[in-house]
Amino acid sequence: MSSLEIGIASFPTLLILIFLRVPIGLAMFLVGMLGLTVVTGSSNMALARLKSETYTTFSSYSLTIVPMFLLMGHFATLGGMSSALFKTAEGFLGHRRGGVAMAAIGACAGFGSICGSSLATAATMGRVALPELRRYGYAGGFSTATLAAGGTLGILIPPSVVLVIYAIITEQNIAKLFLAAFIPGLMAALGYVIAISIYVRLHPDAAGTRPPVPMAERFRALLTVWPVLLIFGLVVGGIYLGWFTPTEGAAVGALGTGAFAFFNGGLNWAVLKESFTETARSTAMIFFIVLGAGFYNGFLALTQVPQELSNFVVSQGFSPWVVLILVLAFYLVFGCLMDSLSMILLTVPIFFPVIVALDFGLSEEHVAIWFGILVLIVVEVGLITPPVGMNLFVINAMDRKTPMLETYKAVVYFVASDLVRVTILVLFPSITLFLLPG
């Protein structure tokens, strides 16, 4: 077999290992090491790369942003920000038809602006919002589907850990990616609210009602969410305005949320140690996936698979839009089976050279940013798509009384909203790029 054929054969091999429940980081690492050994005919290069790749990967200054954003999310949860966001949104929306579910979406969007993780947002807001949804007579499947969909906002609305990883592997500006994700993130939240409105009109028995909250109480609740607005504005605005680097911005955000949690009484020495431990565990898991992807992508680069694929697509004269739609469809399908970070680390080094080589009438930087946002969205759709939507399982684990089938039925409305949004962003790239300078 030629090196190219070995590289192509490695992809189904990797998928088989993943379907056999081998951890994806380990699967990529093993396939990369074995592939390097086979292609070079010796284990020397693979062993040498084990030393060099590990050092170059983890000595990257840019990766230090990951634990800072994870710690920021932990502190935000401990500081009671999730409860404050939900109570405020519920005060303004709860009395409407489907209003408590809409409030949950709004709270997920707000929490996502200081968390950066879909699963963490879904789990945190599930603990806060599920009891209220039950209390006001919302159907179990509708409630769990709403919170699972709302959780996806955690990774799209900046700051986002996955966007940071995408920026690193494609060598793009993190601040510009955060800025580009802002409007699509707001569109996602609005689309979910519209989906809820349609659902409760078609299924009026799925949502109960609650009495309106006095206006004075609404504004008092609004004052409790000022730390979220302050931290979000300081982190994202500070990064964009050049006050500090993304890593420094993440550190400022972690310090701010930690200070708020402390003064709010949610942070003591034992909780601080637990936060550091959980952050270390999450970081180790992410970093091992990054390391495994580094080995596998290094092997693919040696076999020339990404370059040959790019040359083949360009030489065939396919329409750039057809290629883009096929790539997004691929992400949509496999996003149902793999988590977003793993998908991006595994496939972006293969598809990215293909997309940037095509002519969409945009600069290469704008294509890279636009493609990154589209990929992030379609992969996140997989988190709420049967049969392996991870957010669905996280929320259903909190509500064992609700059959998974009921959740699947209700989540279709949110998936439809996502597909409409993707279509709009594909047809009108300027929406994604609107806030970028120049």
Buried (B, 14 or more C-beta within 10 A) or exposed (E): EEBBEBBBBBBEBBBEBBEEEBBBBBBBBBBBBBBBBBBBEEBEBBEEBBEEBEEEBEEEEBBBBBBBBBBBBBBBBBBBBBBBBBBBBBBBBBBBBBBBBBBBBBBBBBBBBBBBBBBBBBBBBBBBBBEBBBEBEBBBBBBBBBBBBBBBBBBBBBBBBBBBBBBBBBEBBBBBBBBBBBBBBBBBBBBBBBBBBBBBEEBEEBBBBBEBBEEEEBEEBBEBBEBBEEBBEBBBEBBBEEEBBBBBBBBBBBBBBBBBBBEBEBBEEEBBEEBEEBBEEBBEEBBBBBBBBBBBBBBBEBBBBBBEBBBEBBEEEBEBEEBBBEBBEBBBEBBBBBBBBBBBBBBBBBBBBBBBBBEBEBEEBBBBBBBBBBBBBBBBBBBBBBEBBBBBBBBBEBBEEBEBEBBBBBBBBBBEBBBBBBEBBBEEBEBBBEBBEE
